[in-house]
Amino acid sequence: MLIISPSAMMFIAYSTGNIIGPFLFFPSEAPLYPVSGQQRALIQLLTCSQSGFLATTVCFAFSALMIIILRVLLARENQRRDRLQGSHNVVSSIETDDLALTNETDKENLNFRYVI
């Protein structure tokens, strides 16, 4: 089973958004910059690029939701590790330095805690 880290998922989403993003702004929705009338220019600017604005808003909302979900998942993982180790199995700072050199990932090292 392939498990992708949260930072890798964010990088993939960021890269995908940068590739797809420019295609969501259609030439037919390009703003017309009139010379006269500030109100007319403001109305045209607010009504142009509807699909691009909608796509940007949806992606921003999706990103915010993903951040909240990631926060909850990492907090649950920290609680699970606390329950597994119990309060009697506290690692001293000397052992922590040794653990840093063991070349274990965050999934393998139960002493690792996510900072949230």
Secondary structure by P-SEA (a helix, b strand, c coil): cccccaaaaaaaaaaaaaaacccccccccccccccccaaaaaaaaaacaaaaaaaaaaaaaaaaaaaaaaaaaaaaaaaaaaaaacccccccaaaaaaaaaccccccccccccccc
